[in-house]
Amino acid sequence: MSIPRLYTEHDLAEGEAISAAPGQGRYLGSVMRKKEGDEILLFNGRDGEWKARVTAIRKDDATFTPEERRRAQTIASGPVLLVAALKREAMEWVVEKVTELGVRAIHPVLTTRAVPDRVNRARLFLIAREAAEQCERLDVPEIAEAVPLYNALGAWDGSPLAVAAERRRAVPLAQLPPGPMPALLIGPEGGFTGPELDALARHPFVAMVSLGPRILRAETAAVSALAVLQATRGDWAHQTDE
């Protein structure tokens, strides 16, 4: 049976017992049938991955004691995703899949054609946390507060931003000139409006990119574009030693 992997916000150090996050004790006891003395793996995005033991478990309460670090922490180097707020199920699916693809941060943005006008940040963090636990990454991507598109552009730090722009003349994403990993902006179902695209194009850090001849659903576009970035200039193209 596989060893459960759990994210914790506590510091990890040999012999220093920590308490489980809400839901973890019940998951270990009721779902994974773990008991005191069983081995688990812990990570927190700072101290690497640790082998630990369940030292106490009762209903939803549990205590873990780290014993040995198995993997050193690595610096998060994946792309940043800006994505228009989508319907709940689609947004949660995107967060799960892009966490698996290695994004280091997810920034929901509010656009003219976005259906919801807010996102449940806490819920999206839980989705990302569970995906990180399953895919063996050593951190959980940052989930930012949702902000209007124009606010996000005004606060941008000037680093490269690739914008998936359907029906506009644009370079294929895989043919972007060599350079640092760009952040990626994916629009809503129905696409960006003309004024939004015009505003984006006025910023010198923006590169309009094409994702091919077909119109993709927003969630498909996010996953497809991130796969291209990881394959051409990310950790799919360069061996990593975690």
C-alpha positions as CSV (number, residue, x, y, z in Angstrom):
1,M,0.0,0.0,0.0
2,S,1.3,3.5,-0.8
3,I,2.5,5.7,2.0
4,P,0.1,8.7,2.5
5,R,1.6,12.1,1.8
6,L,0.2,15.1,3.7
7,Y,0.8,18.8,3.6
8,T,1.3,20.7,6.8
9,E,1.8,24.3,7.7
10,H,4.0,23.4,10.7
11,D,7.8,23.5,10.6
12,L,9.4,20.1,10.1
13,A,12.3,18.9,12.3
14,E,13.4,15.5,13.6
15,G,11.5,14.5,16.7
16,E,9.3,17.6,16.9
17,A,5.7,16.4,17.1
18,I,3.1,18.4,15.1
19,S,-0.7,18.3,15.0
20,A,-2.7,17.3,11.9
21,A,-4.6,19.8,9.9
22,P,-8.4,19.5,10.0
23,G,-9.6,16.5,8.1
24,Q,-6.3,14.7,8.0
25,G,-6.9,12.5,11.1
26,R,-10.2,11.3,9.7
27,Y,-8.6,10.7,6.3
28,L,-5.8,8.6,7.7
29,G,-8.0,6.6,10.1
30,S,-11.2,6.1,8.2
31,V,-10.0,6.2,4.6
32,M,-6.4,4.9,4.7
33,R,-7.0,2.7,7.8
34,K,-3.8,4.0,9.4
35,K,-3.0,3.6,13.1
36,E,-0.4,4.7,15.6
37,G,3.1,3.8,14.5
38,D,2.3,3.8,10.8
39,E,4.6,5.7,8.4
40,I,3.5,8.8,6.5
41,L,5.3,11.5,4.5
42,L,5.0,15.2,5.3
43,F,5.9,18.4,3.4
44,N,5.3,22.1,4.0
45,G,6.9,23.9,1.0
46,R,9.9,25.0,3.1
47,D,11.7,22.0,4.7
48,G,11.5,19.3,2.0
49,E,9.8,16.0,2.4
50,W,10.0,14.0,5.7
51,K,9.3,10.5,6.7
52,A,7.1,10.6,9.8
53,R,5.1,8.4,12.1
54,V,1.5,8.7,13.3
55,T,2.1,9.0,17.1
56,A,-1.6,9.6,18.0
57,I,-4.9,9.3,16.2
58,R,-8.5,9.6,17.3
59,K,-11.4,10.6,15.1
60,D,-10.3,13.8,13.4
61,D,-7.3,14.4,15.8
62,A,-3.9,13.1,15.0
63,T,-0.3,13.9,15.8
64,F,2.7,13.2,13.6
65,T,6.4,13.0,14.5
66,P,9.0,13.7,11.7
67,E,11.9,11.2,11.8
68,E,14.1,11.8,8.7
69,R,14.2,14.1,5.7
70,R,13.9,12.2,2.5
71,R,14.1,15.0,0.0
72,A,15.5,18.5,0.2
73,Q,13.4,21.5,-0.6
74,T,13.7,22.9,-4.1
75,I,12.9,26.4,-5.3
76,A,9.5,26.7,-7.1
77,S,10.3,27.4,-10.7
78,G,7.1,26.7,-12.6
79,P,5.1,29.2,-14.5
80,V,2.5,31.6,-13.0
81,L,-1.1,31.2,-14.3
82,L,-3.5,34.0,-14.5
83,V,-6.9,32.6,-15.3
84,A,-10.3,34.3,-15.7
85,A,-12.8,33.2,-13.0
86,L,-14.7,30.1,-14.3
87,K,-17.7,28.2,-13.0
88,R,-17.0,26.4,-9.8
89,E,-16.4,22.9,-11.2
90,A,-14.3,24.1,-14.1
91,M,-12.2,26.3,-11.8
92,E,-11.6,23.5,-9.4
93,W,-10.6,21.2,-12.2
94,V,-8.1,23.8,-13.6
95,V,-6.6,24.3,-10.2
96,E,-6.1,20.5,-9.7
97,K,-4.6,20.0,-13.1
98,V,-2.3,23.0,-13.2
99,T,-1.0,22.1,-9.7
100,E,0.0,18.7,-11.2
101,L,1.7,20.6,-14.1
102,G,3.9,22.5,-11.7
103,V,2.6,26.1,-11.6
104,R,4.0,28.1,-8.7
105,A,1.1,30.5,-8.4
106,I,-2.5,30.8,-9.6
107,H,-4.1,34.3,-9.9
108,P,-7.8,34.4,-10.7
109,V,-8.8,37.5,-12.6
110,L,-12.3,39.0,-13.2
111,T,-13.1,39.8,-16.8
112,T,-16.1,41.2,-18.6
113,R,-17.3,37.8,-19.7
114,A,-16.4,35.9,-16.6
115,V,-19.5,34.2,-15.2
116,P,-18.7,34.4,-11.4
117,D,-17.7,37.7,-9.8
118,R,-15.7,36.0,-7.0
119,V,-13.9,32.7,-6.3
120,N,-13.7,30.6,-3.1
121,R,-10.0,31.0,-2.4
122,A,-10.0,28.7,0.6
123,R,-11.7,25.9,-1.4
124,L,-9.2,26.3,-4.2
125,F,-6.3,26.0,-1.8
126,L,-7.7,22.7,-0.5
127,I,-8.0,21.4,-4.1
128,A,-4.4,22.5,-4.8
129,R,-3.2,21.0,-1.5
130,E,-4.7,17.6,-2.3
131,A,-3.3,17.7,-5.8
132,A,0.2,18.5,-4.5
133,E,0.0,15.6,-2.0
134,Q,-0.9,13.2,-4.8
135,C,1.6,14.3,-7.4
136,E,4.7,14.4,-5.1
137,R,5.5,18.0,-5.5
138,L,7.2,19.7,-2.5
139,D,5.0,22.7,-2.3
140,V,1.5,24.0,-2.9
141,P,1.0,26.8,-5.4
142,E,0.0,30.2,-4.1
143,I,-3.7,30.9,-4.7
144,A,-4.1,34.7,-5.0
145,E,-7.2,36.7,-4.3
146,A,-9.3,37.3,-7.4
147,V,-8.9,40.8,-8.8
148,P,-10.2,42.6,-11.9
149,L,-8.1,42.2,-15.0
150,Y,-7.2,45.8,-15.3
151,N,-6.0,45.9,-11.6
152,A,-3.9,42.8,-12.3
153,L,-2.3,44.5,-15.2
154,G,-1.7,47.7,-13.3
155,A,0.1,45.8,-10.5
156,W,2.1,43.5,-12.8
157,D,5.9,43.6,-12.2
158,G,6.8,43.8,-15.9
159,S,7.9,40.3,-16.3
160,P,6.9,38.5,-19.5
161,L,3.2,37.6,-19.8
162,A,1.9,35.4,-22.6
163,V,-1.8,36.0,-23.4
164,A,-3.8,33.3,-25.1
165,A,-5.6,35.5,-27.7
166,E,-8.0,33.6,-30.0
167,R,-8.9,35.3,-33.3
168,R,-5.9,37.7,-33.2
169,R,-2.7,37.6,-35.1
170,A,-0.3,36.0,-32.7
171,V,2.8,33.8,-32.6
172,P,2.3,30.2,-31.7
173,L,3.1,29.6,-28.1
174,A,5.8,27.1,-28.8
175,Q,7.6,29.6,-31.0
176,L,8.0,32.4,-28.5
177,P,11.5,33.8,-28.7
178,P,14.0,32.4,-26.1
179,G,13.9,34.0,-22.7
180,P,12.7,33.5,-19.2
181,M,9.6,31.5,-18.4
182,P,6.6,33.8,-19.1
183,A,3.5,33.9,-17.0
184,L,0.3,32.8,-18.8
185,L,-3.1,34.5,-19.0
186,I,-6.1,32.5,-20.0
187,G,-9.4,34.2,-20.7
188,P,-13.0,33.2,-19.8
189,E,-15.5,31.2,-21.8
190,G,-16.4,33.4,-24.6
191,G,-13.0,35.0,-24.7
192,F,-11.7,38.4,-23.9
193,T,-13.6,41.4,-25.2
194,G,-12.0,43.7,-27.9
195,P,-11.3,46.5,-25.4
196,E,-9.6,44.0,-23.0
197,L,-7.4,42.6,-25.8
198,D,-6.5,46.2,-26.9
199,A,-5.6,47.1,-23.3
200,L,-3.5,43.9,-23.0
201,A,-1.7,44.6,-26.3
202,R,-0.6,48.1,-25.1
203,H,1.6,46.7,-22.3
204,P,5.2,46.1,-23.4
205,F,5.5,42.9,-21.3
206,V,2.6,41.2,-23.0
207,A,3.0,38.8,-25.9
208,M,-0.1,37.6,-27.7
209,V,0.1,33.9,-28.4
210,S,-1.9,31.4,-30.4
211,L,-2.9,28.0,-29.1
212,G,-3.7,26.6,-32.5
213,P,-6.5,26.7,-35.1
214,R,-9.3,25.5,-32.8
215,I,-11.3,27.3,-30.2
216,L,-10.6,25.7,-26.9
217,R,-12.6,25.7,-23.7
218,A,-10.9,27.8,-21.0
219,E,-9.9,24.8,-18.9
220,T,-8.5,23.0,-22.0
221,A,-6.6,26.1,-23.0
222,A,-5.0,26.4,-19.5
223,V,-3.8,22.8,-19.4
224,S,-2.7,22.7,-23.0
225,A,-0.7,26.0,-22.8
226,L,1.0,25.0,-19.6
227,A,2.0,21.7,-21.0
228,V,3.7,23.5,-23.9
229,L,5.5,25.9,-21.6
230,Q,6.8,23.1,-19.4
231,A,7.9,21.1,-22.4
232,T,9.7,23.9,-24.2
233,R,11.3,25.8,-21.3
234,G,10.2,24.3,-18.0
235,D,11.0,21.3,-15.9
236,W,9.8,18.9,-18.6
237,A,12.7,20.1,-20.8
238,H,15.3,20.2,-18.0
239,Q,16.0,17.3,-15.6
240,T,15.4,18.2,-12.0
241,D,16.7,16.5,-8.9
242,E,14.2,16.7,-6.1
